[in-house]
Amino acid sequence: MPSHDSSEAQTQEPDRRGPSPAPARQVLSDSVYERIKAMIMDHEIIPGARVGIEALSRQLGVSPTPVREALARLESDGLVVKRSLSGYRATELLSRQGLQELFEMRLLLEPRAAALAAENATEAELDLLEGLVEEMRAHPGPTGRYANYRDFAALDQRFHDAIAAASHRLLLADAVERLHSHLHIFRLISVHSTEDPTLVEHERIVRAILRRKADRAAEAMADHLTRSMERQLGQAPKS
C-alpha cells in the first residue's frame, strides 16, 4: 500500500488566480487628480475661474466620477473651493497681505516646532529629515511648469510637516499641516522664479536639529521663513 506519511509533501492545485489586479480605479483617480492639479498650477484654469465637472470630464476623456473625486482632494489641498449653487472654483492667488498673514502664522509655529524637533526627534525621524533633503537635491526647484517642480514642491511640504511631527506636539503638528501653504506659494512664483535657495536653507535647519541645538534650529527655521516671505513678496502683485 502507498505510504501516507504526513511529512511527505502534498501536491496542491496551483493557484490560477494570479496576482490581484491593479487597482485601476484608484490609478485613474490619481491620474485625473494630477492632471487637474497641473492645470490649476500652470494657470490653464485661471485663478477664480469656475471648474466645471462635465467640461473637465469631456476634456480629459473620463467619466464625471474621478473628476468629482479629484476636486474633493483639491479642495482639501486648498486649490479649489466649493460654493453652494455655483460648484467648484479655482482659488484666487494670495494677495500681498494674504502672504504676509500666512508667513506671520508660520513664523509663530514653525520655529517652535523646529526647536522641539531638535529636542524630541527620534533617530528614525532624523533619518527621514536627512532623506528628504537628499531627495530634494535630485529635483529642480520651483521653475517653469508644474510638471518640472511637482516633486520638489511635494518634498518641501513633507519636509516641513516632518519637522512638525518630530516636535512630538500633536496640536502643533496639526496646525502646521493645516496651513497647506506650499502649493499656493509655488503656484504664485512658479513662472517667475529662476533660482531658489530653499534647499540650502533646509540643510541649515536639519544640521541644527541633528546636533540637538534647539535655539539654532528655531533660528534657522525663522531665517528660512523670513527669506522665503521676502522672495514671495517680490513676486506678489503690488495691489
C-alpha positions, 0 to 999 in steps of 0.5 A: 500500500502507498505510504501516507506519511504526513511529512511527505509533501502534498501536491496542491492545485496551483493557484490560477488566480494570479496576482490581484489586479491593479487597482485601476480605479484608484490609478485613474483617480490619481491620474485625473487628480494630477492632471487637474492639479497641473492645470490649476498650477500652470494657470490653464484654469485661471485663478477664480475661474469656475471648474466645471465637472462635465467640461473637465470630464469631456476634456480629459476623456473620463467619466464625471466620477474621478473628476468629482473625486479629484476636486474633493482632494483639491479642495482639501489641498486648498486649490479649489473651493466649493460654493453652494449653487455655483460648484467648484472654483479655482482659488484666487492667488494670495494677495500681498497681505494674504502672504504676509498673514500666512508667513506671520502664522508660520513664523509663530509655529514653525520655529517652535516646532523646529526647536522641539524637533531638535529636542524630541526627534527620534533617530528614525525621524532624523533619518527621514529629515536627512532623506528628504533633503537628499531627495530634494537635491535630485529635483529642480526647484520651483521653475517653469511648469508644474510638471518640472517642480511637482516633486520638489514642491511635494518634498518641501511640504513633507519636509516641513510637516516632518519637522512638525511631527518630530516636535512630538506636539500633536496640536502643533503638528496639526496646525502646521499641516493645516496651513497647506501653504506650499502649493499656493506659494509655488503656484504664485512664483512658479513662472517667475522664479529662476533660482531658489535657495530653499534647499540650502536653507533646509540643510541649515535647519536639519544640521541644527536639529541633528546636533540637538541645538534647539535655539539654532534650529528655531533660528534657522527655521525663522531665517528660512521663513523670513527669506522665503516671505521676502522672495514671495513678496517680490513676486506678489502683485503690488495691489 
